[in-house]
Amino acid sequence: MKLLIINNLASGLNDGSIYDFIRSFTKDGDQVTVRSTDGTTDLRGFLADARDFDLVVASGGDGTIAAVCYELADTGVPVLPFPAGTANLLALNVSSPLESHALSKLAREGRRLDFDLGEINIDGDKYGFGIMAGAGYDATIMEAAKPHKQVLGPLAYFRAAVDNFAPQASHFTITVDGETHECDGLCVLLVNFSKIQFDLSVTYENQPRDGMLDIVVLKVRNAVELLPAIGAAMLDRGGDFPYRSNIMEVHRGRECTIVADPPLNIQYDGEVTGRMTPFSARILPGAATLVVSEQGYETFTEDETEA
């Protein structure tokens, strides 16, 4: 096999697990090309010849993986997400292993499945996301967690939430597929994959292959008021689906525009842009071809069979 590895040196703990993957994967006749960046080198140049390889391995956090998938959108080039970041939410959502030897086996034997990608547009600058994008409290948490991620790992996000007890609320004007809605809240989330840290689910269903975005507004005024939503999300794992309409407002659509007053910071897949609302977004149906485990394949194909 010919493997192209895109390695983000600045992701996660930088523990060198990608090199364990290479040692475990490589057999006689294989060709492995590694291209590394610390965020300085643009990934687009790394992927110009991606079609010449059997598989692209995206090693980094969810933002790195999303950037690789977005650059290869609609090409059919398979991407193996290598979870080397802090939260590794994509691996959680598609039931991918975290250990390098298991991932090397997956590279050869894994199933391929097409998933949707999201795209946000901020004043003409476009970014792709795989899990979710948003504006407001979520971006505040992502920014505050940065200094602590290497020490605390996923708990850095919990600490950031506690430290930002009273975040900025805003009035949202949200247009979804031509229909406008208005409400107040701490943040708006555009959801493709629904699971987040600690296996909590933002929305009731995880449907990253339906060609739609879930647009979720958290209609609370402070961090304490989020606790019922967190408790409900924990119960969702058992299929109880508690009623949450007093905390969340959810819309579904293919395209949306988000306006906030006052303006709020924007993030996508944990990458804080430093840019402010307004912005627009759309779904790119089936744009990313991912290599997934047997469990991940069955999860998302069974859901479609039942539907």
Wavefront OBJ file of the C-alpha trace (Angstrom):
o trace
v 0.000 0.000 0.000
v 0.945 3.613 -0.541
v 0.172 5.700 2.513
v 0.262 9.481 2.853
v 0.392 10.644 6.467
v -0.448 14.251 7.323
v 1.015 14.779 10.789
v 0.150 17.807 12.905
v 3.047 18.198 15.335
v 1.117 20.697 17.447
v -1.877 18.454 18.173
v -2.655 16.934 21.551
v 0.183 15.531 23.634
v 2.556 15.051 20.680
v 3.429 11.593 22.066
v 4.757 10.176 18.805
v 2.036 7.522 18.519
v 1.902 8.071 14.770
v 5.401 6.573 14.532
v 4.210 3.493 16.446
v 1.461 3.282 13.836
v 4.012 3.350 11.016
v 6.107 0.589 12.612
v 3.042 -1.553 13.147
v 1.584 -0.944 9.698
v 4.564 -1.256 7.390
v 5.108 -4.513 5.495
v 7.287 -5.521 2.578
v 6.577 -3.414 -0.483
v 4.698 -0.667 1.390
v 5.468 2.977 0.803
v 4.790 5.471 3.586
v 5.158 9.220 3.077
v 5.006 11.501 6.124
v 4.399 15.238 5.783
v 4.482 17.188 9.038
v 3.349 20.648 10.062
v 3.236 22.610 13.305
v 0.531 24.820 11.849
v 2.903 26.960 9.804
v 2.827 24.957 6.568
v -0.470 24.950 4.667
v -2.019 21.491 4.356
v -3.186 22.153 0.805
v 0.298 21.712 -0.590
v 0.638 18.426 1.285
v -2.490 17.038 -0.364
v -1.969 18.086 -3.976
v -1.015 14.521 -4.991
v -3.309 12.691 -2.549
v -4.970 10.775 -5.402
v -1.664 8.989 -6.005
v -1.979 7.194 -2.641
v -4.203 4.343 -1.505
v -5.018 6.054 1.768
v -4.479 9.368 3.549
v -3.912 9.224 7.314
v -4.852 12.470 9.075
v -2.954 12.543 12.375
v -4.046 15.283 14.748
v -7.078 16.677 16.504
v -10.568 17.004 15.076
v -9.650 20.323 13.440
v -6.730 18.732 11.580
v -8.842 15.802 10.412
v -11.616 18.139 9.268
v -9.119 20.279 7.328
v -7.774 17.206 5.500
v -11.277 15.931 4.730
v -12.396 19.365 3.534
v -9.429 19.673 1.188
v -10.260 16.226 -0.212
v -14.023 16.795 -0.284
v -15.875 14.921 -3.044
v -12.665 13.331 -4.382
v -13.382 9.842 -3.022
v -9.871 9.687 -1.529
v -10.219 7.626 1.685
v -9.092 9.233 4.933
v -8.202 7.367 8.120
v -8.702 9.675 11.116
v -5.759 9.137 13.482
v -6.898 10.545 16.865
v -3.845 12.436 18.129
v -5.647 15.436 19.593
v -7.188 16.270 22.953
v -10.876 15.402 22.611
v -10.788 13.122 19.515
v -14.550 13.430 19.062
v -14.594 11.988 15.551
v -13.055 8.746 16.824
v -15.717 8.657 19.542
v -18.545 9.190 17.071
v -17.446 6.551 14.548
v -16.312 4.003 17.206
v -12.714 4.094 16.020
v -9.925 2.619 18.178
v -7.434 4.980 19.806
v -4.451 2.624 20.001
v -1.899 2.834 17.180
v -1.621 -0.924 16.521
v -5.394 -1.281 16.203
v -5.438 1.700 13.865
v -2.739 0.132 11.674
v -4.958 -2.929 11.265
v -7.899 -0.659 10.502
v -5.873 1.036 7.749
v -5.722 -2.277 5.875
v -9.014 -3.881 6.824
v -11.392 -1.023 7.679
v -14.600 -0.313 5.809
v -15.075 2.870 3.797
v -18.109 5.039 4.280
v -19.110 8.495 3.036
v -20.036 11.146 5.620
v -21.305 14.710 5.382
v -19.066 17.697 5.994
v -20.083 21.132 7.166
v -18.757 24.350 5.662
v -18.818 27.779 7.275
v -18.310 31.035 5.381
v -17.023 34.083 7.259
v -16.762 37.114 4.967
v -15.773 34.881 2.057
v -13.277 32.731 3.995
v -14.435 29.119 4.086
v -13.620 26.390 6.614
v -14.741 22.776 6.759
v -15.873 20.975 9.891
v -16.698 17.378 10.638
v -18.195 17.460 14.148
v -19.697 20.897 14.772
v -19.145 24.617 14.464
v -20.625 27.409 16.496
v -20.515 30.861 18.012
v -20.636 32.037 21.610
v -20.063 30.009 24.770
v -18.585 27.016 22.911
v -15.908 29.220 21.310
v -15.176 30.787 24.715
v -14.613 27.336 26.202
v -12.357 26.260 23.315
v -10.228 29.380 23.714
v -9.972 29.103 27.518
v -9.073 25.389 27.353
v -6.033 25.864 25.096
v -3.395 26.513 27.816
v -4.474 23.469 29.839
v -5.075 20.779 27.203
v -1.635 19.179 27.374
v -1.879 18.774 31.162
v -5.586 18.096 31.690
v -6.609 16.550 28.377
v -10.415 16.562 27.889
v -10.884 17.877 31.440
v -9.481 21.186 30.204
v -12.860 21.863 28.598
v -14.671 21.218 31.882
v -12.331 23.592 33.703
v -12.868 26.233 31.029
v -16.642 25.910 31.435
v -16.382 26.359 35.211
v -14.023 29.321 34.890
v -16.449 31.043 32.510
v -19.498 30.904 34.756
v -21.335 33.891 33.245
v -20.579 34.036 29.503
v -21.915 36.648 27.105
v -25.509 36.032 26.003
v -26.769 37.266 22.672
v -29.869 37.672 20.520
v -29.740 35.336 17.529
v -31.347 35.820 14.150
v -31.064 32.480 12.376
v -32.182 31.836 8.817
v -32.506 28.138 7.926
v -33.307 27.230 4.319
v -34.991 30.611 3.858
v -36.999 30.608 7.116
v -35.983 33.084 9.862
v -36.078 32.401 13.616
v -35.154 34.656 16.554
v -34.211 33.732 20.120
v -31.796 34.557 22.941
v -29.069 32.289 24.269
v -25.427 31.657 25.106
v -24.424 30.003 21.865
v -25.522 28.461 18.608
v -24.132 25.114 17.430
v -24.189 23.657 13.938
v -24.121 19.902 14.481
v -23.034 17.182 12.056
v -21.852 14.472 14.491
v -23.694 14.885 17.788
v -21.469 13.262 20.445
v -19.099 15.436 22.486
v -16.791 14.921 25.479
v -17.674 12.223 28.015
v -19.922 10.517 25.433
v -22.662 13.130 25.809
v -24.967 13.829 22.885
v -25.973 17.371 21.910
v -29.007 16.189 19.919
v -31.154 13.091 20.187
v -29.884 11.484 17.005
v -26.433 11.134 15.442
v -27.045 11.506 11.701
v -23.893 12.622 9.860
v -25.059 10.998 6.596
v -28.482 12.612 6.145
v -27.437 15.724 4.213
v -28.667 18.047 6.972
v -27.309 20.209 9.782
v -28.877 20.496 13.219
v -28.821 24.143 14.300
v -28.999 24.221 18.106
v -29.392 27.299 20.303
v -28.692 26.962 24.035
v -31.371 29.217 25.525
v -29.818 29.728 28.948
v -28.227 32.697 30.732
v -25.344 31.077 32.621
v -23.400 27.868 33.093
v -25.577 26.653 35.988
v -28.677 26.625 33.780
v -26.859 24.190 31.488
v -26.797 21.482 34.170
v -30.289 20.145 33.355
v -29.262 19.858 29.699
v -26.125 17.941 30.685
v -28.185 15.629 32.889
v -30.652 15.060 30.071
v -27.823 14.301 27.665
v -26.479 11.690 30.095
v -29.894 10.022 30.213
v -30.040 10.081 26.414
v -27.306 7.439 26.389
v -29.894 5.052 27.814
v -32.490 6.021 25.230
v -34.762 7.910 27.633
v -34.697 11.131 25.596
v -35.759 13.647 28.286
v -37.635 16.731 27.200
v -35.260 19.657 26.676
v -37.196 22.221 24.642
v -37.041 24.790 27.464
v -33.232 24.723 27.265
v -32.573 24.078 23.588
v -34.093 25.252 20.340
v -33.298 22.982 17.382
v -33.759 23.568 13.651
v -32.676 21.362 10.750
v -31.625 22.422 7.296
v -29.074 22.400 4.496
v -28.054 26.057 4.683
v -28.186 28.693 7.398
v -27.087 32.205 8.292
v -26.253 33.200 11.870
v -26.427 36.794 13.143
v -25.790 37.612 16.812
v -26.299 40.871 18.717
v -23.849 41.453 20.293
v -21.482 39.607 17.922
v -19.849 36.397 19.182
v -16.623 34.544 18.465
v -16.737 31.588 16.049
v -15.174 28.122 16.314
v -15.212 24.970 14.192
v -14.150 21.529 15.451
v -12.299 23.136 18.360
v -10.446 25.666 16.210
v -11.151 29.212 17.429
v -11.111 31.538 14.437
v -10.779 34.886 16.202
v -13.565 35.995 13.848
v -16.986 37.258 14.884
v -20.527 36.670 13.702
v -22.290 36.920 11.294
v -21.475 33.844 9.260
v -23.217 31.369 6.991
v -22.961 27.607 6.715
v -24.039 24.714 4.537
v -23.833 20.949 4.468
v -21.736 19.062 1.896
v -23.561 15.717 1.593
v -21.339 12.626 1.552
v -18.245 14.724 0.863
v -15.800 12.854 3.135
v -14.798 9.212 2.634
v -13.639 7.804 5.974
v -12.105 4.468 6.910
v -14.107 3.168 9.864
v -14.240 0.117 12.099
v -16.758 -2.675 11.640
v -18.699 -1.288 14.594
v -18.743 2.206 13.119
v -19.832 0.894 9.732
v -22.664 -1.137 11.230
v -23.825 1.759 13.407
v -24.363 4.158 10.534
v -25.582 1.690 7.913
v -28.021 0.057 10.359
v -29.502 3.453 11.188
v -30.215 4.015 7.502
v -31.722 0.536 7.066
v -34.090 1.127 9.986
v -35.046 4.540 8.609
l 1 2 3 4 5 6 7 8 9 10 11 12 13 14 15 16 17 18 19 20 21 22 23 24 25 26 27 28 29 30 31 32 33 34 35 36 37 38 39 40 41 42 43 44 45 46 47 48 49 50 51 52 53 54 55 56 57 58 59 60 61 62 63 64 65 66 67 68 69 70 71 72 73 74 75 76 77 78 79 80 81 82 83 84 85 86 87 88 89 90 91 92 93 94 95 96 97 98 99 100 101 102 103 104 105 106 107 108 109 110 111 112 113 114 115 116 117 118 119 120 121 122 123 124 125 126 127 128 129 130 131 132 133 134 135 136 137 138 139 140 141 142 143 144 145 146 147 148 149 150 151 152 153 154 155 156 157 158 159 160 161 162 163 164 165 166 167 168 169 170 171 172 173 174 175 176 177 178 179 180 181 182 183 184 185 186 187 188 189 190 191 192 193 194 195 196 197 198 199 200 201 202 203 204 205 206 207 208 209 210 211 212 213 214 215 216 217 218 219 220 221 222 223 224 225 226 227 228 229 230 231 232 233 234 235 236 237 238 239 240 241 242 243 244 245 246 247 248 249 250 251 252 253 254 255 256 257 258 259 260 261 262 263 264 265 266 267 268 269 270 271 272 273 274 275 276 277 278 279 280 281 282 283 284 285 286 287 288 289 290 291 292 293 294 295 296 297 298 299 300 301 302 303 304 305 306 307
